[in-house]
Amino acid sequence: MKRIPLPVLLSFAMIWLVLGMSGVTSSSAQQNNPTPTITEFVTSTPPGPATASAGDLEDRVERLEIAQEETIHSLTSINEYNQFLFTLTGGIVALLVGIQGFATYIQFRREREREERQIRRESAMDDAQLTGAKRVSDIMNVVQQTLESRLLAEQAEREKAENLQKQLEDVANKFDRLNTFYQKFQSNIRNLRNELESEAAQLAQTGRHDFRTNTDALTDFARRFDRFMSDYKGVEEGDYSFTAHVPYIRGIAAHYSNQPGAAEEFLKQVVTRQSPEPGEESLAYNRRMANSYYYLGLNGSNFGRYEEAIQYFEMGNKLDFQSRDFLTKIVIAEAYVMNGEFSRADQVLDEIETRMRDIEELEETLRNSEFRHRSRVALIRANILILRGTGDWKQEAQALLLPARKADPSYYYITATLAQLSHLQGDEQTARELFQDVYDTILTVADIHKIREARSKILLLMIAGMAARYIGQEKQSKDYLDQANELCGNLPTLGSRTCTVFSTLTKRNEPPETIKQHIELIRNGGILIT
């Protein structure tokens, strides 16, 4: 509720008091004037006869005079009372005026203080507004500068965005061309993959005994496969994998190029896939698996891990459902010989010869490759006799090898062993003739230029060097033996092991250091160590 100022309240009180006093005065006058006036007296006298007595008139006049005196007296009292009232009222009014003046002074002082406060407040507000305006001005200056810098930056960004848009359009155009190139690139990769698959499937039809003479194709396949894996496998779109034919051929190529680690890696991939490829016949699948086990076994045997080799060979032999994989059985027998288990080797060799006789009875002849396998069986038996060195082993070994040489005269390993036996028995003429035959046959078949596997080539060079020296071809002998010695430093390794080499002097697999010693023995006329 809004408060009423004190002067206003006092003014209202004074007005109320004056009005109250006026009312009191009127009331008193009426109460103190009960006597009728002359007019009232005259008019109130009832009409009477003209004969009214003079006495009554005098009484009436006397009463009138009395009434008039009372009226005058009353009016005097009233006048005195009114004067008192007026005096009182004047005092009250003076008092009220004084109060009102005081109140007005107080009000004016308050108003002045309020005005002063208002002035100070307004001054403070003006100062604040001035300060605020200054701050706002400073802020606006900063904002203006910021806006200007932002406008400049925005303009620069706009220009940059326009440049980027142009660049993006250029990139989009280039991307279209790049996408076209990428699709063609992926198409080329798929074509290369398909070519490798096709060639691997074709090479997989090669017989095991023919891989040695097809090393050029194997080497070319390995080169292109390795290039594909290094150049394209990481960027090829999609999750593709080769069929088992590809690691199969790559593993065999690694075997013949002196990469035993790679051979194991790829061939183990083959034997872990225990099902034929789509469209692959069971016969082809079994041959591929048996060959993979065969080369894994050879790898183990070449590094002196004969028990592991025998396990691989046996797993391959189980896939020989026709019992005609003589090569696997032969390498099993050789692994037993290298492991010193001659009796187990004899058992396997007996099984081979029995099965060959059965085939001859049924088919009247053997396959060309099987004639060489029969010669190899005879050579293993002769080596067992030499290693045992019991009884008349020289004569017994000769008796085994002569008919084998007659049946297979180009198998120079048998001829070389016969020459060594003849030399030990003092038959130099026969030994010379046999070594000459060895030397001529090696030159004729040109295996020195065909065989690339280091292990097999060292053995061939040792035999060629021995034969050349025995028949007086000293220069050729030196060249062959030097090549063999050099190859000993390039034999492959597998882990901490170095590949062994079959020595023609001891008829065993020997480490490279021993082979180098045997090469020196051959230079000095060494023939056989018993």
C-alpha positions as CSV (number, residue, x, y, z in Angstrom):
1,M,0.0,0.0,0.0
2,K,1.2,3.5,-0.9
3,R,2.1,5.7,2.1
4,I,0.2,9.2,2.5
5,P,2.6,12.1,3.2
6,L,2.4,13.7,6.7
7,P,1.4,17.2,5.4
8,V,-1.5,15.8,3.6
9,L,-2.7,14.0,6.7
10,L,-2.4,17.2,8.8
11,S,-4.4,19.2,6.2
12,F,-7.1,16.6,6.3
13,A,-7.1,16.8,10.2
14,M,-7.4,20.6,10.2
15,I,-10.3,20.6,7.7
16,W,-12.1,18.0,9.8
17,L,-11.6,20.1,13.0
18,V,-13.0,23.3,11.5
19,L,-16.0,21.5,10.1
20,G,-16.6,20.0,13.6
21,M,-16.5,23.4,15.3
22,S,-18.9,25.0,12.9
23,G,-21.4,22.2,13.6
24,V,-21.0,22.8,17.4
25,T,-21.7,26.6,17.0
26,S,-24.9,26.1,15.1
27,S,-26.2,23.5,17.5
28,S,-25.6,25.8,20.5
29,A,-27.4,28.7,18.9
30,Q,-30.4,26.7,18.3
31,Q,-30.5,25.3,21.8
32,N,-30.0,28.8,23.5
33,N,-32.8,30.6,21.6
34,P,-36.1,29.0,22.6
35,T,-38.1,32.4,22.9
36,P,-40.3,33.2,19.9
37,T,-39.7,36.3,17.9
38,I,-42.1,39.4,17.8
39,T,-43.4,38.2,14.5
40,E,-44.1,34.8,16.0
41,F,-45.7,36.4,19.0
42,V,-47.9,38.7,17.0
43,T,-48.9,36.0,14.6
44,S,-49.4,33.5,17.4
45,T,-51.9,35.8,19.3
46,P,-55.3,34.6,18.5
47,P,-57.6,37.1,17.0
48,G,-60.0,38.6,19.5
49,P,-62.5,41.2,19.7
50,A,-61.6,44.8,19.3
51,T,-62.7,45.3,22.7
52,A,-59.7,43.5,24.2
53,S,-58.4,45.1,27.2
54,A,-55.4,47.4,27.4
55,G,-54.0,45.3,30.2
56,D,-53.5,42.3,28.1
57,L,-51.6,44.4,25.6
58,E,-49.3,45.7,28.2
59,D,-48.6,42.2,29.4
60,R,-47.8,41.1,25.9
61,V,-45.5,44.0,25.3
62,E,-43.8,43.3,28.6
63,R,-43.4,39.7,27.7
64,L,-42.1,40.8,24.4
65,E,-39.5,43.1,25.9
66,I,-38.4,40.3,28.2
67,A,-38.1,38.0,25.4
68,Q,-36.1,40.5,23.4
69,E,-33.7,41.1,26.3
70,E,-33.3,37.3,26.6
71,T,-32.6,37.1,23.0
72,I,-30.1,39.9,23.1
73,H,-28.5,38.3,26.1
74,S,-28.4,35.0,24.3
75,L,-26.9,36.5,21.2
76,T,-24.3,38.1,23.3
77,S,-23.4,34.8,24.9
78,I,-23.3,33.2,21.6
79,N,-21.1,35.9,20.3
80,E,-18.7,35.5,23.1
81,Y,-18.8,31.8,22.7
82,N,-18.2,32.2,19.0
83,Q,-15.3,34.5,19.6
84,F,-13.8,31.9,22.0
85,L,-14.3,29.3,19.3
86,F,-12.8,31.5,16.7
87,T,-9.9,32.2,19.0
88,L,-9.5,28.5,19.7
89,T,-9.9,27.7,16.1
90,G,-7.3,30.3,15.2
91,G,-4.9,28.8,17.7
92,I,-5.6,25.4,16.4
93,V,-5.2,26.6,12.9
94,A,-1.9,28.3,13.9
95,L,-0.8,25.2,15.5
96,L,-1.8,23.2,12.5
97,V,-0.1,25.7,10.2
98,G,3.0,25.4,12.4
99,I,2.8,21.6,12.3
100,Q,2.2,21.7,8.6
101,G,5.1,24.1,8.2
102,F,7.3,21.8,10.2
103,A,6.0,18.8,8.4
104,T,6.5,20.6,5.1
105,Y,10.1,21.5,6.2
106,I,10.7,17.9,7.1
107,Q,9.2,16.8,3.8
108,F,11.2,19.3,1.9
109,R,14.4,18.2,3.7
110,R,13.6,14.6,2.8
111,E,12.8,15.6,-0.7
112,R,16.1,17.5,-0.9
113,E,18.0,14.5,0.6
114,R,16.1,12.3,-1.8
115,E,17.0,14.6,-4.6
116,E,20.6,14.7,-3.5
117,R,20.7,10.9,-3.3
118,Q,18.9,10.8,-6.7
119,I,21.5,13.2,-8.0
120,R,24.4,11.1,-6.6
121,R,22.7,8.0,-7.9
122,E,22.2,9.5,-11.3
123,S,25.8,10.8,-11.1
124,A,27.0,7.3,-10.2
125,M,24.8,5.9,-12.9
126,D,26.2,8.4,-15.3
127,D,29.7,7.5,-14.2
128,A,28.8,3.8,-14.5
129,Q,27.2,4.4,-17.8
130,L,30.2,6.4,-18.9
131,T,32.5,3.7,-17.7
132,G,30.3,1.0,-19.2
133,A,30.1,3.0,-22.4
134,K,33.8,3.3,-22.5
135,R,34.1,-0.4,-21.8
136,V,31.5,-1.2,-24.4
137,S,33.4,1.1,-26.7
138,D,36.6,-0.8,-26.0
139,I,34.8,-4.1,-26.4
140,M,33.2,-2.9,-29.6
141,N,36.6,-1.9,-30.8
142,V,37.9,-5.3,-30.0
143,V,34.8,-6.9,-31.5
144,Q,35.3,-4.7,-34.6
145,Q,38.9,-5.7,-34.8
146,T,37.9,-9.3,-34.3
147,L,35.2,-9.1,-36.8
148,E,37.5,-7.5,-39.3
149,S,40.1,-10.2,-38.7
150,R,37.4,-12.9,-38.9
151,L,36.1,-11.3,-42.1
152,L,39.5,-11.4,-43.5
153,A,40.0,-14.9,-42.3
154,E,36.6,-15.9,-43.6
155,Q,37.4,-14.3,-46.9
156,A,40.7,-16.2,-47.0
157,E,38.8,-19.4,-46.0
158,R,36.2,-18.8,-48.6
159,E,38.9,-18.4,-51.2
160,K,40.6,-21.5,-49.8
161,A,37.3,-23.4,-49.9
162,E,36.8,-22.3,-53.5
163,N,40.3,-23.6,-54.3
164,L,39.6,-26.8,-52.4
165,Q,36.4,-27.2,-54.3
166,K,38.2,-26.9,-57.5
167,Q,40.9,-29.3,-56.3
168,L,38.1,-31.6,-55.2
169,E,36.6,-31.5,-58.6
170,D,40.0,-32.3,-60.1
171,V,40.5,-35.1,-57.6
172,A,37.0,-36.4,-58.4
173,N,37.9,-36.5,-62.1
174,K,41.2,-38.1,-61.3
175,F,39.5,-40.5,-59.0
176,D,37.2,-41.6,-61.8
177,R,40.3,-42.3,-63.9
178,L,42.0,-43.9,-60.9
179,N,38.9,-46.1,-60.3
180,T,39.1,-47.2,-63.9
181,F,42.8,-48.0,-63.5
182,Y,42.1,-49.8,-60.2
183,Q,39.5,-52.0,-61.8
184,K,41.8,-52.9,-64.6
185,F,44.6,-53.4,-62.0
186,Q,42.4,-55.8,-60.1
187,S,41.4,-57.6,-63.3
188,N,45.1,-58.0,-64.1
189,I,45.7,-59.5,-60.6
190,R,42.9,-62.0,-61.1
191,N,44.3,-62.9,-64.5
192,L,47.7,-63.5,-62.9
193,R,46.1,-65.6,-60.2
194,N,44.2,-67.6,-62.7
195,E,47.4,-68.1,-64.7
196,L,49.3,-69.4,-61.7
197,E,46.4,-71.7,-60.8
198,S,46.2,-73.0,-64.4
199,E,50.0,-73.6,-64.6
200,A,50.1,-75.2,-61.1
201,A,47.3,-77.6,-62.1
202,Q,49.1,-78.5,-65.2
203,L,52.5,-79.1,-63.5
204,A,50.7,-81.1,-60.8
205,Q,50.1,-83.8,-63.4
206,T,53.9,-84.3,-63.7
207,G,55.1,-87.6,-62.4
208,R,57.4,-87.5,-59.4
209,H,60.4,-88.8,-61.3
210,D,60.0,-86.1,-64.0
211,F,60.2,-83.1,-61.7
212,R,64.0,-83.3,-61.7
213,T,64.2,-82.9,-65.4
214,N,61.6,-80.1,-65.4
215,T,63.4,-77.7,-63.1
216,D,63.2,-74.8,-65.5
217,A,59.4,-74.7,-65.4
218,L,59.5,-75.1,-61.6
219,T,61.9,-72.2,-61.2
220,D,59.9,-70.0,-63.5
221,F,56.7,-70.8,-61.6
222,A,58.4,-70.1,-58.3
223,R,59.7,-66.7,-59.5
224,R,56.2,-65.6,-60.8
225,F,54.5,-66.9,-57.7
226,D,56.9,-65.0,-55.4
227,R,56.5,-61.9,-57.4
228,F,52.7,-62.1,-57.2
229,M,52.8,-62.5,-53.5
230,S,55.1,-59.6,-52.9
231,D,53.6,-57.2,-55.4
232,Y,49.9,-58.0,-55.5
233,K,48.8,-60.0,-52.5
234,G,48.7,-57.0,-50.2
235,V,46.6,-54.9,-52.7
236,E,44.4,-57.6,-54.1
237,E,40.7,-56.9,-53.6
238,G,38.8,-59.7,-51.8
239,D,39.9,-62.6,-49.6
240,Y,41.2,-65.1,-52.2
241,S,43.3,-68.2,-51.6
242,F,45.1,-70.5,-53.9
243,T,44.1,-74.1,-54.4
244,A,46.4,-76.7,-53.0
245,H,48.0,-77.1,-56.5
246,V,49.8,-73.8,-56.1
247,P,51.7,-74.5,-52.8
248,Y,52.3,-78.0,-54.0
249,I,54.2,-76.9,-57.1
250,R,55.9,-74.0,-55.2
251,G,57.1,-76.5,-52.5
252,I,58.5,-78.9,-55.0
253,A,60.2,-76.0,-56.8
254,A,61.7,-74.9,-53.5
255,H,63.1,-78.4,-53.0
256,Y,64.9,-78.4,-56.3
257,S,66.2,-74.8,-55.9
258,N,67.8,-75.5,-52.5
259,Q,65.1,-73.8,-50.3
260,P,64.3,-76.4,-47.7
261,G,62.6,-73.9,-45.4
262,A,60.2,-72.8,-48.2
263,A,59.7,-76.4,-49.2
264,E,58.5,-77.4,-45.8
265,E,56.4,-74.3,-45.5
266,F,54.4,-74.8,-48.7
267,L,54.3,-78.6,-48.6
268,K,52.9,-78.6,-45.1
269,Q,50.1,-76.3,-46.4
270,V,49.3,-79.1,-48.9
271,V,49.1,-82.0,-46.5
272,T,46.9,-80.1,-44.0
273,R,44.2,-79.9,-46.7
274,Q,42.7,-83.3,-46.2
275,S,40.2,-83.2,-49.1
276,P,40.4,-83.0,-52.9
277,E,40.1,-79.7,-54.7
278,P,36.8,-79.1,-56.6
279,G,36.8,-81.2,-59.7
280,E,40.0,-83.1,-58.6
281,E,39.8,-86.8,-59.0
282,S,40.7,-89.0,-56.0
283,L,43.7,-90.6,-57.9
284,A,45.2,-87.1,-58.6
285,Y,44.5,-86.0,-55.0
286,N,46.2,-89.1,-53.5
287,R,49.2,-88.7,-55.8
288,R,49.6,-85.0,-54.8
289,M,49.4,-85.9,-51.1
290,A,51.8,-88.8,-51.5
291,N,54.3,-86.6,-53.3
292,S,54.1,-83.9,-50.7
293,Y,54.8,-86.4,-47.9
294,Y,57.7,-87.8,-50.1
295,Y,59.4,-84.4,-50.4
296,L,58.8,-83.5,-46.8
297,G,60.5,-86.8,-45.9
298,L,63.4,-86.1,-48.2
299,N,63.8,-82.7,-46.5
300,G,64.0,-84.4,-43.1
301,S,66.4,-87.1,-44.3
302,N,68.7,-84.6,-46.0
303,F,69.1,-82.8,-42.7
304,G,69.7,-85.9,-40.6
305,R,66.2,-86.1,-39.1
306,Y,65.7,-89.7,-40.2
307,E,62.9,-90.7,-37.8
308,E,60.8,-87.7,-38.9
309,A,61.6,-88.6,-42.5
310,I,60.5,-92.2,-42.1
311,Q,57.1,-90.9,-40.6
312,Y,56.5,-88.7,-43.6
313,F,57.5,-91.5,-46.0
314,E,55.2,-94.0,-44.3
315,M,52.3,-91.5,-44.5
316,G,52.9,-91.2,-48.2
317,N,53.2,-95.0,-48.5
318,K,49.7,-95.5,-47.0
319,L,48.3,-93.6,-50.0
320,D,49.8,-96.2,-52.4
321,F,46.6,-98.2,-52.8
322,Q,48.1,-100.1,-55.8
323,S,51.3,-100.9,-53.9
324,R,53.3,-99.6,-56.9
325,D,54.9,-96.4,-55.5
326,F,58.4,-98.0,-55.4
327,L,60.2,-94.7,-55.0
328,T,58.6,-94.0,-51.7
329,K,59.5,-97.4,-50.4
330,I,63.0,-97.0,-51.7
331,V,63.6,-93.7,-49.7
332,I,62.1,-95.4,-46.6
333,A,64.8,-98.1,-47.0
334,E,67.5,-95.5,-47.5
335,A,66.3,-93.6,-44.4
336,Y,66.6,-96.8,-42.4
337,V,70.1,-97.4,-43.8
338,M,71.2,-93.8,-42.8
339,N,69.7,-94.4,-39.4
340,G,71.7,-97.6,-39.0
341,E,68.6,-99.9,-39.1
342,F,69.9,-102.3,-41.8
343,S,67.4,-105.1,-40.9
344,R,64.4,-102.8,-41.3
345,A,65.9,-101.6,-44.6
346,D,66.3,-105.2,-45.8
347,Q,62.6,-105.9,-45.0
348,V,61.4,-103.0,-47.1
349,L,63.7,-103.9,-50.0
350,D,62.4,-107.5,-49.9
351,E,58.8,-106.1,-50.1
352,I,59.8,-104.1,-53.2
353,E,61.4,-107.0,-55.0
354,T,58.5,-109.3,-54.2
355,R,56.0,-106.8,-55.5
356,M,58.1,-106.3,-58.7
357,R,58.2,-110.0,-59.4
358,D,54.4,-110.2,-59.0
359,I,54.0,-107.3,-61.5
360,E,56.3,-109.0,-64.0
361,E,54.2,-112.2,-63.7
362,L,51.0,-110.3,-64.3
363,E,52.2,-107.8,-66.9
364,E,55.3,-109.6,-68.2
365,T,57.4,-106.4,-67.8
366,L,58.0,-103.4,-65.7
367,R,57.6,-99.7,-66.5
368,N,60.7,-97.8,-67.6
369,S,60.9,-95.9,-64.3
370,E,60.5,-99.2,-62.4
371,F,63.6,-100.6,-64.1
372,R,65.6,-97.8,-62.5
373,H,63.9,-98.5,-59.2
374,R,65.1,-102.1,-59.4
375,S,68.7,-100.9,-60.1
376,R,68.4,-98.6,-57.1
377,V,67.3,-101.4,-54.8
378,A,70.4,-103.4,-55.9
379,L,72.6,-100.4,-55.1
380,I,71.1,-99.9,-51.7
381,R,71.7,-103.6,-50.9
382,A,75.4,-103.3,-52.1
383,N,75.8,-100.2,-49.9
384,I,74.5,-102.1,-46.9
385,L,77.1,-104.8,-47.5
386,I,79.8,-102.2,-47.8
387,L,78.6,-100.5,-44.6
388,R,78.4,-103.7,-42.7
389,G,81.8,-104.9,-44.0
390,T,81.2,-108.5,-42.9
391,G,82.1,-111.7,-44.7
392,D,83.1,-111.5,-48.4
393,W,81.2,-108.3,-48.8
394,K,83.2,-107.1,-51.9
395,Q,82.3,-110.2,-53.9
396,E,78.7,-110.2,-52.7
397,A,78.3,-106.5,-53.6
398,Q,79.7,-107.2,-57.1
399,A,77.4,-110.1,-57.6
400,L,74.4,-107.8,-56.8
401,L,75.6,-104.9,-59.0
402,L,76.8,-106.7,-62.2
403,P,73.3,-107.9,-63.3
404,A,71.9,-104.5,-62.4
405,R,74.5,-102.7,-64.5
406,K,73.7,-105.0,-67.4
407,A,70.0,-104.3,-67.1
408,D,70.5,-100.5,-66.7
409,P,74.0,-99.5,-68.1
410,S,73.3,-95.8,-68.0
411,Y,72.9,-95.8,-64.2
412,Y,76.4,-94.5,-63.5
413,Y,76.1,-94.7,-59.7
414,I,76.1,-98.6,-60.0
415,T,79.0,-98.4,-62.5
416,A,81.0,-96.2,-60.2
417,T,80.5,-98.5,-57.2
418,L,81.6,-101.5,-59.3
419,A,84.7,-99.5,-60.3
420,Q,85.5,-98.8,-56.6
421,L,85.0,-102.5,-55.7
422,S,87.3,-103.6,-58.6
423,H,90.0,-101.2,-57.5
424,L,89.8,-102.5,-53.9
425,Q,90.2,-106.1,-55.3
426,G,93.2,-105.0,-57.3
427,D,91.6,-105.3,-60.7
428,E,92.9,-102.0,-62.1
429,Q,92.0,-102.7,-65.7
430,T,88.4,-103.4,-64.9
431,A,88.3,-100.4,-62.6
432,R,89.7,-98.2,-65.4
433,E,87.2,-99.4,-67.9
434,L,84.4,-98.9,-65.5
435,F,85.5,-95.4,-64.5
436,Q,85.9,-94.5,-68.2
437,D,82.3,-95.7,-68.7
438,V,81.2,-93.5,-65.8
439,Y,83.0,-90.5,-67.2
440,D,81.5,-91.0,-70.7
441,T,78.0,-91.6,-69.4
442,I,78.0,-88.4,-67.3
443,L,79.1,-86.4,-70.2
444,T,76.5,-88.0,-72.5
445,V,73.5,-87.5,-70.2
446,A,74.8,-84.0,-69.2
447,D,73.4,-84.3,-65.7
448,I,76.1,-81.9,-64.5
449,H,74.3,-79.2,-66.5
450,K,70.8,-80.3,-65.7
451,I,70.9,-81.0,-62.0
452,R,70.6,-77.9,-59.8
453,E,69.9,-79.3,-56.4
454,A,73.2,-78.6,-54.5
455,R,73.2,-81.9,-52.6
456,S,72.7,-84.1,-55.7
457,K,75.1,-82.1,-57.8
458,I,78.0,-82.3,-55.2
459,L,77.7,-86.1,-55.3
460,L,77.7,-86.2,-59.1
461,L,80.8,-83.9,-59.2
462,M,82.6,-86.1,-56.7
463,I,82.0,-89.2,-58.9
464,A,82.9,-87.3,-62.1
465,G,86.1,-86.0,-60.4
466,M,87.0,-89.5,-59.1
467,A,86.4,-91.1,-62.6
468,A,88.3,-88.3,-64.4
469,R,91.3,-88.6,-62.1
470,Y,91.4,-92.4,-62.4
471,I,91.5,-92.3,-66.2
472,G,94.1,-89.6,-66.3
473,Q,91.9,-86.5,-66.9
474,E,93.6,-84.4,-64.2
475,K,92.3,-81.0,-65.4
476,Q,88.7,-82.1,-65.7
477,S,89.0,-83.9,-62.3
478,K,90.3,-80.7,-60.7
479,D,87.5,-78.6,-62.2
480,Y,84.8,-81.0,-61.1
481,L,86.2,-81.3,-57.5
482,D,86.7,-77.5,-57.3
483,Q,83.0,-77.1,-58.2
484,A,82.0,-79.6,-55.6
485,N,84.0,-77.9,-52.9
486,E,82.5,-74.5,-53.8
487,L,79.0,-75.9,-53.6
488,C,79.7,-77.2,-50.1
489,G,79.7,-73.5,-49.0
490,N,76.2,-73.0,-50.6
491,L,74.4,-75.9,-49.0
492,P,71.0,-74.8,-47.6
493,T,70.3,-74.6,-43.9
494,L,67.2,-75.3,-41.9
495,G,67.3,-73.8,-38.4
496,S,70.7,-74.7,-36.9
497,R,71.2,-77.6,-39.3
498,T,73.1,-77.7,-42.6
499,C,72.1,-80.0,-45.4
500,T,74.1,-83.3,-45.5
501,V,75.5,-84.8,-48.7
502,F,75.8,-88.5,-49.7
503,S,79.5,-89.3,-49.9
504,T,80.7,-91.8,-52.5
505,L,83.6,-92.7,-50.2
506,T,81.6,-93.8,-47.1
507,K,78.1,-94.5,-48.7
508,R,76.6,-92.3,-45.9
509,N,75.1,-88.8,-45.6
510,E,77.9,-86.6,-44.3
511,P,78.1,-82.9,-43.1
512,P,79.7,-80.4,-45.4
513,E,83.0,-80.3,-43.5
514,T,83.4,-84.1,-43.9
515,I,82.5,-83.8,-47.6
516,K,85.3,-81.3,-48.1
517,Q,87.7,-83.7,-46.6
518,H,86.5,-86.5,-48.9
519,I,87.0,-84.2,-51.9
520,E,90.6,-83.8,-50.9
521,L,90.9,-87.5,-50.5
522,I,89.6,-88.0,-54.0
523,R,92.2,-85.5,-55.3
524,N,94.9,-87.7,-53.7
525,G,93.5,-91.0,-55.2
526,G,91.0,-91.9,-52.6
527,I,88.5,-94.5,-53.8
528,L,86.5,-96.0,-50.9
529,I,86.6,-95.8,-47.1
530,T,85.7,-99.0,-45.3
